[in-house]
């Protein structure tokens, strides 16, 4: 399973990536992003199966990002 982490705090992205690598080796973090635009671009480019999404981002909310997507074909875990 591939995953993307979107959180404005780079430290949080590293921590979550570490937990996933250690405890869930079947999940590969294929990208991280730190705002809505780069998050949207990563989702479109990589089509993840799993998304870890922060609710509060510097340029909007995780809900704003979800509204921009035509198709949500991934499982979603909110992180905040």
N, C-alpha and C positions, 0 to 999 in steps of 0.2 A: 504494500500500500504506500502511495506517495502522499506527502503532506506539504503544506505551506503554512508558515507562521507569519501573521501580520500583527505587529505591535510596535508602537513608537519608541519603546525602551529597548535598545539593542541588548542590554544585559538580560532582560526577560527572554528575548529570543534565544540567547545563548543557553540560558538555564533550561528552558523548555526543550531545546534541541538536545541538550545533555541528558535530560531525563528520558527522552524518547530513545536515544541511542543506547542507553544503559538498560532500560526496562522494557522497551518494545522494539527489538531489532528487526521486526517485520515491517516497521514503518521507516521510510526514508524521507528525511526533510530535503525537498528538492529546491526550495527557495525560502527566503525571508524578505519581508518588506516592512517599511516603517511609516507609510502614509497611504492614503486612499489611492492615489494615482499609481504608485509603484505596486501596491497590492492588486489593483485591478489588472494591471499589465501582467503580473506574475500569474494570476488566475487564468487569464485568457491564453497566455503562452504555454503554460504547463498542464492545465486541466487537472487539478489535484483531485484525489479521492477523498482527502480529509483537509479541512481548513481550521486552524487555530486563529481566532480573530478577536482582537482587542475591541472593546466597545468605543473607547475614547481615543481618537487619533488627532493629530495636529490640524488636519484639514477637513474634519467631519467625524462621522461615527461609523462604526461597523455596519449599522443598519443602512446608512447612505450607500455604502459600498455594495451591499446586497441588492439594493434597489437598482443599481446600474447594470446588474447582470441579467442577461436574457434567460439563461438557463442555470439553475443551481443543481448541478449533478454531483455534489460532494456532500459528505457528512460534515457537520459544523460543530465546533466546540468554542464557545465564547470564553475568552480570558480577559480579566479586568482587575 
